């Protein structure tokens, strides 16, 4: 129960956000802000505002229990996800409620770090683990942290426990007696923390690309990367045309990582969405991270690796150039770093990250394996970010009998499919669905997963998973010899 002096949360109706690109579903939505305490451990402190949209159901007779969405990241722009959710049928039979996690673009305060976005645009032209990249990244982090702190932001309050409490307050503030939760990626971490700490009013929970709070640490990313890359290579070996054209893909990939790390390529490449060519550096670390990010579509990956070995790096170069065109100010890096530095990094050293990398990819260069996938120089970043260690209170498994549905994509290199088993172990009424050939965030990419999710929301204890059995990865692209 909140203390008598705690500021109560409340919903304040208001206009929907003006998004850079028109989101049609917002034209019929009810919008506003949820006002919540910035730090619930400090009663009487300041309040913050979180952007909310309630999308009506498409059905003329919707079910009474809405779906609330918890987005990935941490720090990803939530309203950007609305078209994917609508196209996936999330508001077909029920209202769909969207709330931006604290620090997001349309929240107050907004924890964007344009300094880090500008670094990322430069980063494509730097060695992945080069001293220059490290210096520029840490400088951008320092500038962002100093600016946010000068604005009075309590960075210690931007964490998963507070995010989960915000959703509990949202249900109460909107007067909803029962709802369903759908989260993806980091949103599953929020959903599981929410289910553990605030189980009231939760009818069912769907978890897409699940990250268990008790498991997510900095070295953890290496196991996911290995699992997905193994699955992709094995899928090629199981497809006769792919196996015949690319007979030793695993050896070729290892060879290219080593070669690029020893002799990085510098070239000009045009971003996939157009624009002027930009300088791109391809080294072993960049190649690994392009694989983890699914920057080259899965069907094209064997062809891209083969072309690279033949001296044609264009597919990977264009994929790396994409980051040069990212929109400045869209990502709440302040939330990203506050979560990573308080929940994922504590208790694990740089040596632990390297050792996990060596176990995942024996024989790859240590310079590639020293940086956790997609989180380079994170220990140094966290020394600057300087938020309290929350690992002990956060890294707790969620045990629950609330019906749960877990989706995992076998090609997901950010959150390996096997992590869903870890989550399901303590969810006594859970159904797990593995979708072959799909990467991160399964439902928008799989019509079958969309049907399974719809059946789960209709009957949480008996979802229809029949369509999954016939699924196979898309055929791989075969290039001429």
N, C-alpha and C positions, 0 to 999 in steps of 0.2 A: 504493500500500500504506500502511496506517496505520503511524505511528511506534510503536516499542515502548512508549512511555510513554502513547500515546493510550488512552482508556478504550474498551474494546470495547462494541459495541452488543449488546443481548440482549433476547429476548422473555420477558416475565413474565406467565404466565396469570393471569387475574383475572375478576371479574364484569363483565357487560356494563353500560354506563352506564344509569342510570335517567333516561330521557328524559321531558320534560314531557308529551308525548303518547305513548301506547303504540306501539311499532314492533314489529309481530308477528314480523317476520323475526329479531329479536334473540333470540326465545325459544328458537331452535334453534342459535344461533350460538356459536362459541368466541370468547371475548374475552380481553383483557388489555392490556398496555402494551408498547410498544417503548421501551427505555431507550437513549438516544443522547447523545453529548456535545452540550452546548449550542452550543459553538463549536469546530469541528474544527481551527481554526487555533491553538487554545490548549490543547495537551495537558495533561491533569491537571486541567482545569477541571470545573465541575459538570456533572451529567447532567440531562436533562429526560425526561419521560415522555409518549409519544404514544399516544392511545387507538386500539385495533385491534379489529376484528370480522371473523371469518371465517364467511361465510354458506355453508351447505352447498348443493350443487347440487340442483335439483328432480328431475333425472333419476336413475334407479336406476343407470345406468352412465355417470357423468360422465367427461368428458375429463380427462386428467392435468394439463393446463396451466390454472391458474386465471386469472381476470381480476382485476387490481388497479385500483381507481378513484382518480382524482386530481380533487378537487373544485375548484369555481370560487372566486371571491372577488377577491383573496386575503382570507382571514378568514371566508369563509362557513362556517356550521356544517355539517360533513360528514355526521353521522349523520342529520340531517334529510333528506338526499338518498336514504336507503336505500329508502323506499317507491317512489320514482320509478324507481330502478334495478331493483328486483324486478318492478315492473309492466311494465318495458321488456324483461324477459326476460334480464337480465344474468347471473342465476344459474340459468338453465334447464338448461344442459348442463355447467356448470363451477362450481367454488367461486367466490364473489365476495369479495374482500378489500377491506375499508374501513379506511383509516387517516386519522385527522384530522391535517391539516398542523399543524406546530408552532404553539403558541399558541392552539389551538382550545378550545372550551368544556370538553371532558372531558380535556384535557391538563393537565400540571403542568410549568411554570406555564401559567395561562390568561390570555391577553392581551386579555381583554374590556376595553372602556372604557365603563362605565355612564354616565360623564360625557358622552361623545359621543352615546350613545343618547338621553339626556335632552335634549340639544341638538336632535337630529333631530326629536324629538316637538314641540319648540317651534318649529322651523324652518318648519313648515307655515303658521304665522301671521305670518311675517316676509317682507319682500321678499327675493327670491332672492339678490341681490347687495348688500343694504342694509348700511350701516355697522354696524347693531346685530347683524345675522346674523354678520358677520365677527368682531366683537368676542366674541360669545358662543361661536362655534365655536372661535376661537383659545384662549379661556379654558378650554374643555373639553379641548382637546388638551394644553394645558400641564399641567392637573391630572392627566390620565391618564399623561402621560409621567413626570411627577415621581413619581407613585405607583409605577409599574412600575420605575423606576430605583431607588427607595428599597427595593423588594423584591429588588433584586439582579439584575434581568433585564438581560441583555446584548442590547440592541435591535439591535445590528449583526449578530447571529447569526440574525436572523429574515428570511431571504431565499430566493430561488429555488434557489440553489446548495445551501444546506443542506437545503431541502425535498427536492430531488432525491436528495441523498446519504442522507437518511432512508429513502427508498423502496428504494434499493440495499441498505441495511443490513437492511431488513425482509425482502426476498427471502432473503437469506443466513440471517437469524435464524430464519426459518420453515422452512428447509431445502428451499426450492423451486428446482428446477434450471432451470425455464423457465416464464414466465408471459406473459400478454397485458396490455397497458396500455390503459385507457380514461380519457381526461381530457376535461373540458369547460371552456371559457372560460379563466380563469387556470390551471386544471389542465392545459391543453394546453401552456402555457408551462413548467410543471413537467415535463411528459412529454417535451417536446423537449429541455430541459436535461438531463434524466435520460438520454435516448437518446444525447445527445452525449457526456456525461461517464461514463456507466456502462452501456454497450451490452450487457454480458454478460447472458445469460439472458432477453433480450427476444425473444419469438416474433413479435409483431405489435403495432401501435400504432394505436388509433382515436382521432381528434382531432375533437371536437365544438365548433364555434364557435371556430376556431383563432386564437390570438394568437402570432405569431412573436416570439421574444425579441429579434431584431434590429430589429423594427419598432415595438414598443410604447413610445411616449413620450407625454408629456402632450398635444401638439398632435394626435396620432394619432386621438383620439376624434372630431374634427370630420369626418374623412373617412367614418368609419363612420356617423355620424348622417346625413350628407347622402345617402350611398348608399341606406340603408334608407328614408328619407323619400321620396326620389325613386322607389324601387321601389313603395312604397305608393300614391303619387299616380298613377304610371303604371298600376298594376293597376286603380285606379278608372277611369281614362280608357279602359282597354281593356274594361271591363265596361259594356255599353250602358246599363243601368239606373242604374249609379253615375254615369256620365258625364252622363247626361241630368238627374239630380237635383242633382248637384254639379258644374256645368260648368267652373268655374274654381277648383278646390280649391287649387292652388298659390298663386294670388293671394290667395285668402281667408285661407290660413294666414299668409302674410307680413304681410298687413294686421292680423291678430289679434295676432301677435307684437309688431308696432310699437305697436298701440293699447294693449295691456296694459302694455307697458313704459313708455309715456307716462302712462297712467292705470290703475294697478293696481286690481284689484277686491278688496275685502275682504268676505267673507261667511261665514256659518256652514254647515258641511256635516257630514253624518254619515258616519263611516268605512264603507267597503263591508261590513265584517264586523259592523257593528252598534256600539252604544255611543252615548254622548251626542254631539250635534253639537259641533264644535270650530271655532275661528276659523281661516280659511284665507285666505291672500293669493295671488292669481293675477296674476303679472306675466309679462313675456316670457320671462325665464329659467326660471321655474317651468313654463311651458307647454312650452318646448323640452325640459326634462328629463323631463317626464311622457311625452313622445313617445319619448325615448330609452329610458326605463325600461319601455316597453310597459305603462304604467299603465292605459290604456284599451284594451280588446281590439281587435285590428286590424279585425275586421268592423265595429265601431262607430265607428272613428276618423273617417271622412268625416262621419258624422252628428254626431259631437261637435263637429267644427270648424264645421260649418254652424250648429248650435245656438248655439255661442259667438258667431258673427257676428250671430245674431238676438237676442242678449241673454239667452241661456239657458246659463250656464256650468256647470250642475250636474254633468254627467259629469266634467269636469276637476276641479271642486272636490272631489267625492267621492274621486276618484283621489288628489288631493294629501292629503286628510284621512287616507288609509290609513297614512301614515308616522307619524301621531300615536299609532297603536296598536301600534307595533313592540315586540317583547319586549326588555326591557332585559337586557343581558349575553349575548346570543346570538352576536353578531358579534365576532370577534377583531380589533378595529380596530388593535391593536398590530402585528399581522402586516400588515394592509392598509397602514398608514403606513410601516412599515419597508421593505416591497417598493417601494411607490410612490416613496418619497423616495430610495432608493438606486439604483433601476433605471429608473424612468420619467421622473423630473423632471430629473436632471442634464443639462446641456448645452443646455437649452431655456429661453428667458426668457418672461416674461409677454407680451412683444411677439410672440414666436413663436406663442403660443397664440392671440392676437388675430388675427394674420395668417392663421393656418390657418382660424379661424372666418370671416373675411371671404371667403376663397376658397370655403369651403363654402356660405355663405349670403350672397351679395352683397346689400347693401341692408338687411340686418337691423341693429338697433341695436348699436353697439359694446359697450354695457353688457351685452348678452346674450352677445356673442361673446368677451368678455374672460375668461370662466370656462370651463375645459374641462368638457365634459359629465360630470355626476355627480361631479366633483372640484373643487368651488368653493374658491377661495382656497388652492389646493394649494401654491403657492410659499411663502406665508406659513406654512402648516402645516408644511412641511418645514424651514423655518428653525428652528422650535421643536423638531421631532422630532429633528433633528441626528444623522443616521446617515451613515456613510462612503459616498462615491460608488462604486458598483459597476458603472457603466454599461459601461466598457470590457471587463470580463471577462464581463458577462452578455449584451450585445447582439451575439451571435454566431449565425450561421445554423447549423442542424443539418443536416449532410449524412449520409445513411444509406441503405443498401439494405434495411433491415428493412421488410417489407410494412406499408404504412400506408393507412388509410382516413380521409378528411377529409369531415366534414359541415358544410354552411353553410346558414343560413336566409336567404332573400332579404329578409326584413323585419327582420333583426337590426341594430338601431341601436347596439348596444354594440360588436359586433365585425362590421363589414361583411363580407358574403359574399366580396368580392374578396380579402380578406386570406388566405383559404385558398390562393389561387394562389401567393402569396408563400412560404407554408410548403412547398407541394408542389414548388416549383422545385428544391429540393435533396434531395428524398426520391425516389430513382430508381424505387422500386416502389410508387408511391402511386396510389390511386384517389380522385377527388374527386366528391362528390355535393352538388348544390345543390337544396334543397327549397323550392319556391315557397310564399310566404305564411306561412312559419314564422319566428318570432323567435329569441331567444337560447336555447341548449340544445335542439337539434333532436330528439334521439332520444326523449325522453319524450313529445314532442308529435306524433310521426309514426309510425303503425304501419308505413308503408313503410320508414322509416329503421331501425326495429327489425328488420325482416326482412333488410335489407341488412347490418346489423351482425352478425346471427346467421350469415348466410352467410359473412361475412368471417372470423369467428372459426373457422368450420368449415374454410374454405379461404382463407387470407389472400391468396394470389396470384390468386384468381379469384372475387371476391365477385359475387353476383347483384344487379345494380342495375336489373333490368328494370322494377320497379314505379315507378321515378322518372319515367319518360317521361310517364305519364298524369296527373301531379299538377298541380293548379291551386289558387290561393288560395280560401279560403271566400268565398261571396258577401258583398258588403257590405250593411250594414243600410240600408234606404231608409226615411226618415221622410216623413210627409205634408208637402206644401207648406203 
